[in-house]
């Protein structure tokens, strides 16, 4: 994949232990993979005193050799949380940070989660009156005439169902939690029979979604990949890509 680089129009800041680690209006969005971008920050907009050189290096086929730095704020250390590609003409003046190693990231005055949002991705959420039935092995898990459709660029449509139209007694909650940069943090259910899991991760929900996804708050989404979903009497084809299964 050819590396795609864009300048972000947003002010970007990140914090560790209450200290500003970086503050820039010239962040680069770099697509290191096809699914979402990473932020690269001009070295001049990074608190230089907080970067401590480490002995660790790594290598990328497309970006060359990287020198790693610890990020240190007082007694708090984020080990090898920053790196710089000296071999890359496009990136050598920029610093890449491990997103989860820092405490918080902000775009302008809004906190963002998981990873930078892709400016080319849309996430439309639409109330509907279509008849949606979700089942597994002939067992109906949900039946509704008031679904909410989530249409996200590059992913199959997702059908969210009000809890009152879901057979919650047929779902078993698990401890799994994941985060989405566009929707927030999700909890999960499996389908079990006689105490044995028949199908993992059949359903999920965003109890407290991010503001742009408030329409699906508390609703139950289902995996198109493993369940039988009928819309107005027509059974949907099952997506087969592993990435689509990992993104709700």
N, C-alpha and C positions, 0 to 999 in steps of 0.2 A: 504494500500500500504506500502511495506517495504521501509524504507528510504534508498536511494542510495547516497553514498558520494564518491567523487573523488577529488584528488588534481589536481588543474589546473596548467599547465606548464607555464602560462602567468604571467607577471608582471601586477598587478591590482592596480590602484590608483583611488581615488575619492576625489572631492573637494567640499568645501562649502565656499562661500564668499571669494574665492581666496586662501584659505588655504588648504593644503593637510590634509585630515582627516585620510586616510589610504594609506599605500604603502606596498605591499607584493608580494612575489614570492611563497607564500605557501597558496594561497586562496583555500578554499574547494568549490567545486560545490556540492550543496545539492538539491536533487529532493524532494521538499516538496509536489509537485503535479506531475502528469505524463507528463505535457506538456512542462515545461522548468525548468531549475535549478535556484537556488539563490546562491549568493556568501556569504560564511561565512569567516570571516577574523580573523586570530590569534590575540588575544588581544595584544600581544607584538608588532604587526605591526600597531596598531591604536594609534593616538595621544591621549594619556591618558588624557591630560589636557583639551581636548575638550569635553570629556564625563562628563555630569553632572547627577548624579543619580536622578531619579524621583520617585514619590510614586506609579506610575502605574505598574501593573503586568498583565500578561496574561498567559493563560494555553493552551498547545497543548496536544492532546491525545497521540501523539507519542513522544513528546520532553519534556513534563513536564512543570514546572513553569518557566516563563521568567521574569527577571528583566529588566525594560526599563530605557533608558537614553535619556536625551536631548543632542543634539549636538550643542554646543555654540561656535561661532567665533565672538568675539567682541559683537556687539549689535544684531547680527543675531543668531536666535535660531531655530533649527529644532526640534520641540517638539516630544519626545518619538520616535525619528527616529532610535534608536539603541536598541538592546536587546540581552540578554545572557541567555542561558538555563543551569542553574546550576545543574539541575537534570539529564541531559543527559551526560553519560560518553563520547560519541563521540563528543559532541558539547560544553561542559562546558568551554573549553578554547578559544572558538571562539565567535565573535560578528557578529550579523546579522544587516544589515542596510536597512532601507526603501529606495528603489532605487530612487524614485521620490523626496524624501526629500532632497537629495544632488543635487548640481548643475550640476555635470558632472562626468562621469565614463570613465576610460581609460583602455584598454587592450594593454600593451606595449605603443606605441605612437599613437594609433588610438582610437578616442572617440567611445564609444558604447552606444546604446540607448535602452530604454524600459526595458530590462532585459538581463542577461548574455546569450550568444549564446550557444546552446546545441552542444557539440562536436560530438554527434552521429547523428545529423540531417544534411541532405543534402538538398540543394535548387538548383536544376538544371534548367536553363532557356535556352530553345532551340527555334530557329527560325524554322518555319514550312511552308509548302505549302499546307497543308490540307484545305479542304473547311469547314469553320465553319459558321453556321448560328445561331444567338441568337434571340429568340422571346419570347413574352409573350401574351397569349390569341390570338395567330394568328397574332399579330403585330410584324413585324420584327424590331429588334433594331440594329442588326449588321449582315453583310454578308461579309466575307473575304476569300481570298485564301492565306493570308500572316499573319496568327496568330503567336503569340509567346506563347509557352507552358511553364508554371511554374510548376515544379514537386517538391513538398516539402514533406519530410518524414512524413507519418502519415496523410496527407491531400489529398483530391481529386485533380486531375490535374486542373489547372486554365488556362483558355484561354484568353489571352490578345489580343486586336484587335486595329490596328491603328485607330486614331480618324477619318481619312478620310473614313473609312469603317463603321463608326458608325453613326446612325441617332441621332445626338446630339440634334436635334430639338424635339425628343421624350423623352429626359431626362431632369430632373430639378435638378440643383445643390442645395445642402443643406450645412449647416455650419459644419456638423459632420467632425471630424478629428480623426484618430487613428494612433498609432505607431506600427511598427514591427521591432524587433531587427535585422532582416535579410534584409529587403527591405527599411525601412524608414518610412515616414509619408504620409498617404493617405487622399485624399478628396473623397467625395461621391456624387452620384446622385440617385434620386428616379424616379419612373415612375408614372406620374400623367395624369389624363384626366379631362378636364374642371376644372382645378385648384384643383382637389381632388386627393390626393395620393392613387394610386391603390396598389402599392407595394413599400415598403421602401427599401432603400439600395440595389438597383438592380445592381449598378455599382460603381467602384472606380478607382482611378488612382494615381500613384506616379509621380508627376511632377518632383521631384528632388530626385530620389532614392539613396540609398547607393551604393558605387562603385560596389559591387558584383551583384547588380540588375539593372545595367545601361541599360540592354537590354529592360527593360519594361518602360523606361522613357517616360512619356506622353501617354502611351497606356491605353486602357480602359479594365479593368477586369470585369467579370460578375459572379454573384452568380449562381453556378450550382444548388443550393438547391431550388431556387424558379422559375428559368427561364427554358425555353425549349432550350437546346443546341444540335444542330445536328453537327456531325463531319463526313464528307464524306457521308452524307445521313442517318447516323444512329443516332437516338436520344439517348443521354446519360441518364443513370439512375440518379435519384436525390439522392445525399447523404442526410442522415437524422440526422446526429449528430449535436448538437448545437455548439460544439466546432469547427467543420469544417466551420460552417457559420461565426464564429467570427474571423477566421484566413484566411487571403488572401494570 
